[in-house]
Amino acid sequence: MSLYADVVFPWLIEKIEGPEMYELRERCVRQAVGDVLEIGLGTGKSLPYYGPAVRSLTAVEPSAGMNRLAADRLAAVSFPTKLVPLAGERLPFDDASFDEIVVTLTLCSVDDPAQVLAEMRRVLRPGGRYHFFEHVAADDPWYRRLQEWLNPLQRVLGCGCNMNRETERTIVDAGFALEAIERLITPGAPVHPPLFPMILGVAVRQ
């Protein structure tokens, strides 16, 4: 792990989001209930927004730098937590282990989003909900071309983050049914907002 990925990038992640992004994180996680799995904990920005209906939280995050910054937020929550320092492509949990899953701004960066979603579906109970908040490929053709052009640089600066993933389609292809989805251009995006359109919603394991 490089100094940039382990120290600088986690620090940047802490600094670049505005209040609009925190509001969207809150909307993503506040309705989670029961035994919850969060894929891509990052620095733990979503932790303060979990509601009282959460019985336990298991968080998966492979970055040691992110986990260091998340430690205080994990310690502050009122429900039991467990941090698993692994990537989402191979989850060490039994089938149907969790009531709900939360993923925020993570499928852009994983090596294999289809495999992560397959694992999520495996460990989520039938009928369980998956709460998501992601930045995705632009619908506008001009911005989509710009995303394609900038994506190699984005992957370097963002430690594997992609601007141009069609995450909504990948979610559906993985066997989830969309219960609700919003497509957003938020002024709180860290760079030019139309380059980072967002989706926010809930999907159900079929």
C-alpha angles and dihedrals in degrees: 000000000000125000089246094053095041101041116006100044096048088050090051091050088056092053109038105067122092129207093272090062092050089052090054091048089052092050089051098053108025095087096049113124141185123002104358132194119203116197113204102016092183110178091338098258092150096052099088091056100059111115132230093265092074110106097184139348127215112190126198119201126150098194115096090198092054091046092054091055092045095053097090093047091050090051092051100058121099099225130068115277136191124193117207112192096211139106120259098244093083113031116192094217134107122254115280092010098143138056095209141003129214124199123175125182092335112105087069090067109035118105095235115018093181091056092047090052091047089054091046091053091049095053096040117089117245108277091017120143129242115203114203140184116175143152112237148177114304121251091210107091094219094051091043090057089047090051091052091050094047098039098092089056091043091054091055097044093040097046094245098335114148125208097198110053118134092220098165091059091046091053092053093044089054092063103266123131115220109238095176135354136177125193111211143183101200124193087217094071110123094237134020100332099223088059089060109043113177138217122205124183155098130274129189128221108243 
